[in-house]
Amino acid sequence: MATFRVRDVVFSDATSLSHGVLHVDRSKVVELVTEGHRFAGAGVHLVRPGESARLINVLDAVEPRYKVSGPGAVFPGVLGPPVTVGQGRTNRLANLVVMVTSEPVPDEPVYWRDAVLDMSGPGADYNLFSNHLILVIELKPCLADSRPEARGQVTTNHAWGPPHVQEHNISARAAGFRVAEYLAESTSKLTPDEVSTYELGPADDSLPKVACSSQLILHRLYGQALGWQPTFLHPNELMDGCLYNPYNSPACGRESTYFFQNHPVTQLLYGRHNREVNFFGMLLLRSQVISLEDKERTTRYAAKLLQMMGIEGLVLTWAGSGNPGMDTMMLARRCEQVGIKTTVINSEMSLTQDDSGIIYFPSEVDAVVCAGNYMESIALPPVKRLLGGRKINDPEMEASGPLSLPLRYLYGATNLTGANRLSSISY
């Protein structure tokens, strides 16, 4: 992984990186976003750390990366064929984030969709992006989304919506990927500031075999949704963008592509590989939200895979939002029962002090790291600059502020990949 640090961004008539300054051809970015007529247009803006700026309707955040060598391309299954990635060399632009915003399209469920990110003031302390340069892609939904045959379709899933809504949200992520790759391609012939090597080589047999578990709901792996069968992933595949989340779960825990690219737990385990642990990779399993039978099938199968691989320790992250917490705790319980030690990263949903904040808490699961309480309220002051729309959707209110909101609305505030700034202390 070759790192190129960006210290400033300026708009120009061509895209290039020189002495840490990224020159961006805004017209080319708009062309990349609107290709295929998926969107009616796009605004391209830059926001800086400490600026009195607020982003709303945030759908995704992406770190610019470009594959220089090795099989496949970044974001396989979206920008290229679904070739297994994670080998060779990838260039990244550090300190820069491509952030995609879009107001809802007709018939799109807005419960959970609101996502607010402040670059200054108290809200800035609740996300990892406020100290980055952010290139904001402000999408304008295509009028085709309101075509008569697409309107009025029955919504059976308040997180996903009818087909034209799904298409919009998947296309929005793809637009961000195209821009991210385009920007990072400017480094292809340059000398990086730093090069890091990631390799899960042989480890001392006496070290405990440890894995990380990531829960999926409607995520896409190499461009497709995962079935009920859990699978194993090499952490390098994450770094090349093989996994992304195209649906709008609660903003506080919404997994941006950036969090998968820079997954904190896998990075930590990588740093301890062959020193304190034998890092074995990442288990992926889909949350089953229809029946208890589905949950039993998936979690028992996952525990069996871990046993067969000789895993001795598992760090579990999950997608948040209630029901999927059952699967996480069920898997942790199954693992503990067969001798696999577990640690769960969990967020709380505590409206009052008497509420435990955890919907299912088996006695075997005795190591839990708290990523914050998403019902905790925060007061946000007015801002001078607003991007991504004008109003909060649910309940409807002017987004420029002042605002009083639960942390649920703040993008990344209680993220369960460990990419957040909140925890708790037991006294």
C-alpha positions in Angstrom: 0.0 0.0 0.0 1.6 3.2 -1.2 0.6 6.4 0.6 0.5 9.8 -1.0 -0.4 12.5 1.6 -2.6 15.3 0.3 -2.2 18.7 2.1 -4.5 20.8 -0.1 -6.9 20.5 -3.0 -7.6 23.1 -5.7 -9.9 23.0 -8.7 -8.0 23.2 -12.0 -8.4 22.4 -15.7 -6.6 19.1 -15.2 -6.2 16.5 -12.4 -2.7 16.0 -11.0 -0.8 15.7 -7.7 2.2 17.9 -7.1 4.1 18.5 -3.8 1.0 17.4 -1.8 -1.4 19.6 -3.7 -4.1 17.7 -5.6 -5.4 19.7 -8.6 -8.9 18.5 -9.6 -10.6 18.9 -12.9 -14.2 19.5 -11.7 -15.8 19.1 -15.1 -14.2 15.6 -15.4 -15.5 14.6 -12.0 -19.0 15.7 -13.0 -18.7 13.7 -16.3 -17.6 10.6 -14.3 -20.6 11.0 -11.9 -23.2 11.5 -14.5 -22.0 8.9 -17.1 -24.8 6.6 -18.2 -27.4 9.3 -17.3 -27.8 7.8 -13.8 -28.1 11.3 -12.4 -29.4 14.6 -13.7 -26.3 16.4 -12.5 -23.8 16.8 -9.7 -22.3 19.6 -7.7 -18.6 19.2 -6.7 -17.5 21.0 -3.6 -14.5 21.1 -1.2 -14.8 21.5 2.5 -11.9 21.9 4.9 -11.3 20.9 8.5 -12.7 23.4 11.0 -15.0 25.1 8.4 -18.4 26.1 9.5 -19.9 23.5 7.2 -22.6 20.8 7.5 -23.2 17.8 5.2 -26.6 16.1 5.2 -27.9 13.1 3.3 -24.5 11.6 3.4 -24.6 8.2 1.6 -21.0 7.1 1.5 -17.4 8.1 2.1 -14.5 6.7 0.1 -10.7 7.0 0.3 -9.2 7.5 -3.2 -7.3 4.4 -4.3 -5.9 3.1 -7.6 -4.5 -0.4 -8.3 -1.0 -0.1 -9.9 -0.2 -3.8 -10.0 -1.7 -7.2 -9.2 -5.0 -8.9 -10.3 -8.2 -6.9 -10.8 -9.0 -3.3 -10.0 -10.2 -1.4 -7.0 -13.9 -1.9 -6.2 -14.1 -5.2 -8.1 -17.5 -6.2 -9.3 -18.3 -2.4 -9.7 -15.5 -0.8 -11.6 -14.1 -4.0 -13.0 -14.7 -7.7 -13.2 -15.1 -9.6 -9.9 -11.5 -10.8 -9.8 -10.1 -11.6 -6.4 -8.0 -8.6 -5.2 -5.6 -7.9 -2.4 -2.3 -8.6 -4.1 0.2 -6.4 -5.9 0.3 -2.7 -5.1 -2.4 -0.1 -4.5 -1.9 3.6 -4.2 -3.9 5.7 -1.8 -4.5 9.4 -1.2 -4.3 10.0 2.5 -6.1 12.9 4.3 -8.7 13.2 1.4 -12.2 11.7 1.4 -14.7 11.6 -1.4 -18.1 11.9 0.2 -21.4 11.3 -1.7 -24.6 13.0 -0.8 -28.1 12.9 -2.4 -31.6 13.9 -1.4 -34.1 11.0 -1.3 -35.7 10.0 -4.6 -39.5 9.5 -4.9 -40.8 6.6 -2.8 -37.5 6.3 -0.9 -38.0 5.4 2.8 -36.6 8.2 4.9 -36.6 6.5 8.3 -32.9 6.1 9.2 -31.8 7.8 6.0 -30.8 11.2 7.5 -27.1 11.5 8.0 -25.5 14.7 9.3 -21.8 15.4 9.4 -20.3 18.7 10.9 -16.8 19.9 10.1 -16.6 22.2 13.2 -18.3 22.7 16.6 -19.4 19.9 18.9 -20.6 17.7 16.1 -17.1 17.5 14.6 -15.9 15.4 17.6 -18.3 12.6 16.7 -16.8 11.6 13.3 -13.4 10.7 11.9 -13.7 12.9 8.8 -13.8 16.4 10.3 -10.0 16.6 10.2 -9.8 15.6 6.5 -10.2 17.4 3.3 -13.5 16.3 1.8 -14.5 16.4 -1.8 -18.3 16.5 -1.7 -20.3 15.0 -4.6 -23.8 16.5 -4.3 -25.9 14.2 -6.6 -29.0 15.5 -8.3 -31.4 12.5 -8.7 -32.4 11.7 -12.3 -35.9 12.6 -13.3 -36.3 9.0 -14.5 -36.7 8.1 -10.8 -40.1 9.7 -10.9 -41.3 8.0 -14.1 -44.9 6.9 -13.7 -44.2 3.2 -13.9 -41.7 3.5 -11.0 -43.9 5.5 -8.7 -46.2 4.1 -6.1 -44.5 0.8 -5.7 -45.2 -0.9 -2.4 -42.3 -0.6 0.0 -41.9 -3.8 2.0 -38.5 -2.9 3.5 -38.1 0.5 5.2 -34.3 0.4 4.9 -34.2 -0.6 1.2 -37.2 0.5 -0.8 -38.6 -0.4 -4.2 -36.3 -1.3 -7.2 -35.8 2.3 -8.5 -34.7 3.4 -5.0 -32.3 0.5 -4.8 -30.9 1.3 -8.2 -30.3 4.9 -7.1 -28.5 4.0 -3.9 -26.2 1.5 -5.7 -25.5 3.9 -8.5 -24.6 6.6 -5.9 -21.9 4.4 -4.4 -20.6 3.5 -7.8 -20.3 7.2 -8.7 -18.2 7.8 -5.6 -15.9 4.8 -6.6 -15.3 6.2 -10.1 -14.3 9.6 -8.7 -12.1 8.0 -6.0 -10.2 5.8 -8.6 -9.9 8.7 -11.0 -8.3 11.0 -8.3 -5.9 8.3 -7.1 -4.8 7.4 -10.6 -3.0 10.8 -10.6 -0.3 9.0 -8.5 0.5 6.2 -10.9 3.9 7.6 -12.0 4.8 9.3 -8.7 7.0 8.4 -5.8 5.0 7.7 -2.6 5.6 9.2 0.8 5.4 5.8 2.4 5.0 2.2 1.5 3.5 -0.5 3.8 3.4 -4.2 3.2 0.4 -6.3 4.4 1.0 -10.0 4.3 -0.4 -12.8 6.5 2.7 -14.9 6.5 3.4 -17.9 8.7 3.1 -17.3 12.4 4.4 -19.0 15.6 2.2 -22.0 16.3 2.1 -21.1 20.0 0.2 -17.9 19.2 -3.6 -17.9 19.4 -5.5 -18.0 16.1 -7.7 -14.9 16.0 -10.2 -13.7 13.4 -12.5 -10.7 13.0 -16.2 -11.1 12.2 -18.1 -8.5 10.1 -21.8 -8.7 9.8 -23.5 -7.9 6.5 -27.2 -7.1 5.8 -27.6 -5.8 2.2 -23.9 -5.2 1.6 -22.3 -6.2 -1.7 -19.2 -8.5 -1.9 -17.6 -8.4 -5.3 -20.8 -6.7 -6.6 -23.2 -9.3 -5.2 -25.2 -9.8 -2.0 -24.0 -12.6 0.3 -26.3 -15.5 0.8 -27.0 -17.2 4.1 -23.7 -19.1 4.0 -20.9 -17.4 5.9 -17.6 -17.1 4.1 -14.0 -16.1 4.9 -12.1 -13.1 3.5 -8.4 -12.1 3.4 -8.2 -8.6 4.9 -6.2 -7.3 1.9 -9.4 -7.8 -0.2 -11.1 -5.1 2.0 -8.3 -2.7 1.3 -9.0 -2.9 -2.4 -12.7 -2.2 -2.0 -14.3 -5.7 -2.5 -17.0 -4.9 0.1 -19.4 -2.0 0.3 -22.7 -1.0 1.8 -25.4 0.4 -0.6 -28.2 0.8 1.9 -29.0 3.4 4.5 -28.9 2.0 8.0 -28.8 4.5 10.9 -26.2 7.1 10.1 -24.4 6.7 13.4 -23.4 3.1 12.6 -23.6 3.2 8.8 -20.5 1.5 7.3 -18.9 3.7 4.8 -16.6 2.2 2.2 -13.8 4.2 3.9 -14.3 2.2 7.1 -13.9 -1.1 5.2 -10.9 0.2 3.3 -9.2 1.2 6.6 -11.0 -1.3 8.9 -9.6 -0.5 12.4 -9.9 -4.0 13.9 -8.2 -5.7 11.0 -5.5 -3.0 11.0 -4.9 -3.6 14.7 -4.8 -7.4 14.3 -2.4 -7.0 11.4 -0.1 -5.0 13.6 0.0 -7.8 16.2 0.3 -10.7 13.7 3.1 -13.1 14.6 3.8 -11.0 17.8 0.8 -11.5 20.0 -1.7 -13.3 17.7 -1.9 -15.4 14.6 -4.3 -13.2 12.6 -6.3 -15.6 10.4 -8.6 -13.2 8.4 -12.2 -12.0 8.4 -15.4 -14.0 8.7 -18.4 -12.5 6.8 -21.9 -13.5 7.6 -25.3 -12.0 6.7 -27.7 -10.9 9.4 -30.9 -12.9 9.1 -33.9 -10.7 10.0 -36.8 -12.8 8.9 -36.9 -15.8 11.3 -35.1 -17.3 14.3 -34.6 -20.4 12.2 -32.5 -18.4 9.7 -30.4 -17.0 12.5 -29.8 -20.4 13.9 -28.7 -21.8 10.5 -26.3 -19.0 9.8 -24.7 -18.6 13.3 -24.3 -22.3 13.8 -22.7 -22.7 10.4 -20.3 -19.8 11.1 -19.3 -21.3 14.5 -18.6 -24.6 12.7 -16.3 -22.9 10.1 -14.4 -21.2 12.9 -13.9 -24.5 14.8 -12.7 -26.3 11.6 -10.1 -23.6 11.1 -8.9 -23.8 14.6 -9.8 -20.2 15.5 -9.3 -19.5 19.2 -10.4 -15.9 19.4 -13.0 -13.8 17.6 -13.7 -10.0 17.5 -17.2 -9.4 16.4 -18.5 -6.2 14.7 -22.0 -5.8 13.5 -24.3 -3.6 11.5 -26.2 -2.1 14.4 -29.9 -1.1 14.4 -31.5 -3.7 16.7 -32.5 -7.0 15.1 -29.0 -7.8 13.7 -27.7 -7.6 17.3 -29.4 -10.9 17.9 -27.3 -12.7 15.3 -24.1 -11.2 16.7 -24.8 -12.2 20.3 -26.0 -15.7 19.1 -22.7 -16.2 17.3 -20.7 -15.0 20.2 -22.6 -17.3 22.5 -22.0 -20.3 20.2 -18.3 -19.5 20.0 -17.9 -19.3 23.8 -19.7 -22.6 24.2 -17.2 -24.4 22.0 -14.1 -22.6 23.6 -13.6 -19.7 21.2 -13.1 -16.5 23.2 -15.0 -13.5 21.9 -15.1 -9.8 22.1 -18.1 -7.9 20.8 -18.1 -4.2 19.7 -21.6 -3.0 20.5 -23.5 0.3 20.5 -26.2 1.0 23.0 -29.8 2.1 22.3 -30.7 3.6 25.7 -33.4 6.1 25.9 -33.3 6.2 29.7 -30.8 5.4 32.4 -32.8 2.3 33.3 -32.5 0.9 29.8 -29.7 -1.6 29.4 -29.2 -0.6 25.8 -28.6 -4.1 24.6 -31.5 -6.2 23.2 -30.0 -9.6 23.9 -27.2 -10.3 26.3 -26.3 -14.0 26.9 -24.3 -14.6 30.1 -21.5 -16.3 28.1 -20.7 -13.0 26.3 -18.7 -11.3 29.0 -16.3 -9.1 26.9 -18.2 -6.2 25.3 -16.7 -2.9 24.0 -19.2 0.0 23.9 -19.1 2.3 20.9 -21.5 4.8 22.4 -25.2 5.3 23.0 -27.0 6.4 19.8 -30.0 7.7 21.7 -27.9 10.3 23.5 -28.8 13.8 22.4 -26.6 16.5 21.1 -27.1 20.2 20.4 -25.6 21.5 17.1 -25.2 25.2 16.4 -26.1 26.9 13.1 -23.6 26.6 10.3 -22.6 29.0 7.5 -22.5 26.4 4.7 -24.9 23.5 4.1 -24.3 20.8 1.5 -26.4 17.8 0.5 -29.8 19.4 0.7 -31.8 21.9 2.8 -33.9 19.8 5.2 -33.7 16.9 7.6 -36.3 14.4 6.4 -37.6 12.7 9.6 -38.8 14.8 11.3 -38.7 17.6 8.7 -36.7 20.5 9.9 -34.3 23.1 8.5 -30.8 21.5 8.4 -28.7 24.6 8.8 -29.5 24.7 12.5 -29.6 25.1 15.4 -30.5 21.4 15.8 -31.1 19.1 18.7 -30.7 15.5 17.6 -30.0 12.0 18.9 -26.5 10.7 17.9 -28.4 8.3 15.6 -28.4 11.2 13.0 -24.6 11.8 13.1 -22.7 10.0 10.4 -20.2 7.5 12.0 -20.9 8.6 15.6 -21.2 5.1 17.0 -19.7 3.1 14.2 -19.2 -0.6 15.1 -16.1 -1.2 13.0 -14.2 0.7 15.6 -14.0 3.8 13.4 -15.4 6.2 15.9 -14.4 8.3 18.9 -16.9 7.1 21.6 -16.7 4.4 24.2 -17.6 4.0 27.9 -15.9 3.2 31.1 -17.3 0.9 33.8 -16.7 2.2 37.4 
